[in-house]
Amino acid sequence: MDISNEMLFYGGMIASAVSFLCLVAGLIIFKFKKLTLDHRFDEEYGKEKKDKG
């Protein structure tokens, strides 16, 4: 099978785009899960108090 330079170039661009989209989707999912977990912790343990100093 003969793979030309152009096929490698476009294949790499497609692989990069797919991995970037997976990164964005993962960040959105983890951000949403963090928000729900923080809300659950606030319900169970109360709000966190931040002291100065």
N, C-alpha and C positions, 0 to 999 in steps of 0.2 A: 504494500500500500504506500503510495507516494503522497506525503503531506507537504504542501507548498508553504512557503513563508507566509503567504497571505492567510492561509487557513489557520496557522499557528497564531498569527496576530489577532485575527477576529475571534478565535477561540479563547484566547487569553482575555480579550476585552469582555466577552460574554461571561467567562468565569469570574472576573473581577466584579462585574455588575451584579451577578447573582449573589456573590458573597457579601457585597455591600448591602443589598436588599435584606439578606438574612441578618446582618448586623443590626440594621435599623429595626427590623421586626423584633429581634431579641431584646433590644433596648426598650422598646415600647412595652413588650410583655413584662419584662422585669420591673419597669417603672410602675405599671399598673398593679403588679403583685405586691410591690413594696408599699404602695398606698393602702391597699386593702389590709395588709398585715399590720401596718402602723395604726390603722383605725381599730383593728381587733385588739391590739395591745392597749390602746387608749381606753377601750371599753373595759378590759379586764383589770388593768393595773392603774388606770388614771393617767392624767397628763404628766409628761416629764417636766420637772422643774429645773430650769437652768440658772444656777447661781453664778453671780459675778465674782471672779477672783478665784 
